Amino acid sequence: MLFTDRADAGERLAEAVRHLEGERPVVLGLPRGGVPVAFPVARALGAPLDVIVVRKLGVPHHRELGFGAIGEGGVRVISEDIVRSSRVTQQDLADVEHAEEAELARQARRFRGDRHRVPLDGRTVIVVDDGIATGATAAAACRVVRAQGAARVVLAVPVAAPDAVARLRGETDEVVCLSAPRAFRAVGEWYRDFSQTPDEEVVSLLARAAASPGREIRPVAVEVDAGGLALAGDLALPEGAGAVVMFAHGSGSSRRSPRNRTVAADLNRAGLGTLLFDLLTPAEEADRANVFDIGTLAGRLADATGWLRRRASLPIGYFGASTGAAAALWAASAADADIGAVVSRGGRPDLAGPRLAAVRAPTLLVVGDRDTTVLDLNRAAQRELRCENRLEVVPGATHLFEEPGALEQVAALARAWFARHL
């Protein structure tokens, strides 16, 4: 499994730990590279994010050999067997510990500032890193977390050496690892972008998480001006949102679509804003032909996009369902559209016709494998697209994605696509 970057790895890892959401976990990232992976995990679970600062204690004449580790709050985890076999004095060991305590305090201040450490007593704690080679640091972190009062310790990583995973199962209650390739040599080989994570990025991500700790966002009722026509809408803008996704609803649906609202809430938890609004007035909805007037729907979506840009100066993406997907692609094909990404759920992109070739926004098509007619139409439409695009087929899903877990897969795919491209 190859990851684009740490953010991509975090999005994928978030889905693998969804089963822990009900345990109200705390997510801890190992600095520095583990924090960009932990950030989307915490957002997806609505969990607090913190950094786990640990310092390994190395035997003075053989620093690679660790005799223990220390963490914040005066936590010490010591291997008495190694202390005895190393034949060093207690004073030597105390000197090592004193030096590492100073570095531990410096790192904690650097990353967290004046914020308090998230308490772990009695909590499920998910320790996240960007990958594991030997597992020594991860093992030390898990021991420290346990000593700080965690009731359950879960280690979650995108990639790791198989033997390290086996060892770490003895240090934790659960290990979640997306890939443990037999050909493992180094963590960086499994990322397209494995550039160093600077301290400043860690500081920024922790501050963002503290400012917007994954609470449910309550949408605000708005009137969307679409070329002089007032359309009812619901706008949700999480604090610090980096982008907004506009929803184009399909035939027979409205801004109250439970499926689209579920996807929107998932995007909100990930820090993305959403705008759900009605493309048709109640009177217009009574005429079924209006649902298939893609040109008119696309025009209103474009006008609504202009209205949104005047309210929020953020990158914009489109999420379209059924015929709404055609309207989204049509609107995105305009020369001045400047749309960052498009996602189609069970869509009819074929109804955008010759406009497909003009779409420049990266486009994700999501279809259930039991929605055979629409799947064939999406495959044909995909051949017309000239932009970056991908077709994802959800196993066992029908047109409305009503099967258990199907809509959650749609939300995860959409969230990852928008996070990557917006």
C-alpha positions, 0 to 999 in steps of 0.5 A: 500500500502506497500513501500520497503523504501523511495526510492521506495516510491519516485519512485512511487510518481514520477509517480503520479505527472507526470502531473505537469512536464509541469509546471516546478516545484520546488521540496522541501523535508521536512527534514529529511525523506522527502528528500529521497522521494523527490529525485527521484521525482525531477529526474523524473520531471527534476526539481530542488530539495531543502529542505524546512526548517520550524520551528513551533512556540510553545506557551511557556507553551504549546509547542505542541500548535503552534501559527505559523511557520517561514521559510527562508527569514524572512517568518513568518506565525502567527495565531493571534487567537491562540496568543490572546487565549494563553494569553502570552506576545509579549515578550514571543512570540518574545523569542520563535521566536528568538530561533527558528530562530537560529535553522532554520539557523543552519539546513539550513546551515547544509543541504544546505551548501553554496548553495543558496535557490532555489527561489520559486517566481511564481513557482509551488512547490511540497512539499514532505514528507515520510508520514503524521500523524497529518499534522501539519508540512506539513501544516506549510511548505505549508504556508511558501512556499506560503509566499515565493512566490509560485504561486501553492502549491502541497503537495505530500506524499506516505501515510497519515492519511485520516483526515490529508489529508482532512485538508491539502486540505485547505492549498494547491492547490492540495494534491497527496497521494498514500495511505490514509488507514483507519487503519492508526496508524503510517507512519512507519507501511507502510514501510518495511524499515523506518530506520532513515534518517541521516543528512549526507544522506540529505546533499548528496542527495541535493548535487547530485541533485545540481550537476545533476539537471535533464537536458536531457543527450546527448548520445555520439556515441561509437564503442563497441568492442564485441569480436573484432567486432565493433558495433555502440552504443550510451552511455549516462552517467549522472554526478554522475550516480550510474549504467548503463543499457545496451539495447538489441534490438529485432527483426527488431530493432536497437539502434535507436528504438524510444521506447527504446530511450524513456525508456533510456531518462527516465532512464537518467533523473533518474540518470542512465547511458544507452548504446544502441548499435546494436547487429548485423551489417547492413549486418547481419540484412539482414538475418532474421535468425540472429535475432533468433540466441540467443546464438550469440546475448547473446555472443555479449552482454556479450562481450560488457558488458566487454567493458563497464566495462573497461570504467565505473566501475559501476553496470550494468543492462540489458533491453531487448526487444522482442528477445533481452530479451532472449539474455539478460537473456542468457547473465545474466545466465553465472556464471561470469555475475555479472548483477544487474537486468534485465527488459524485455519489450514485451520479448521472455524469452522463447527463453533463454530455459534452461538458465532461471534457471541459471539467478541470477539477479532480473528479471522484465517481462513487457507485454501488456495484449492484447499481449496474445501470448507473455503473455502466453510465459512470464508466462511459462518462469516465472515458469522456473526462480529461481531468484527474479522475477515479471511479470507486465501486462500493461492494454490495451497495445499491443506488441509495447506499442503504446497505450497512456501512455503504454510506460510511464508505462514501463519506470516507472516500469523499472526505479523503478526496476533498482533503487531498484536493482542497 
